[in-house]
Amino acid sequence: MVVAVMAGPWAGLLTGVVTNLLWGLILSPTAAAFAPVAGVIGLVAGLLARAGLFRGPFWPRFPV
């Protein structure tokens, strides 16, 4: 989610998918099945950050 907030929705999607695929190769093949879910979470987090929904009194001010 941090990558999505800092770098944008497509970077969040790519990071989520690649991370879960690597995790599936290293630890458990079951983790690779959740790669699309991680990608969607990264994409949505990036879109929400772009819309300004992570800016508020309790969130740090990241330049997006």
Protein Blocks (a to p, Z undefined) as FASTA:
>chain_A
ZZmmmnojklmmmmmmmmmmmmmmmmomklmmmmmmmmmmmmmmmmmmmnopmgcfkbcc
ddZZ
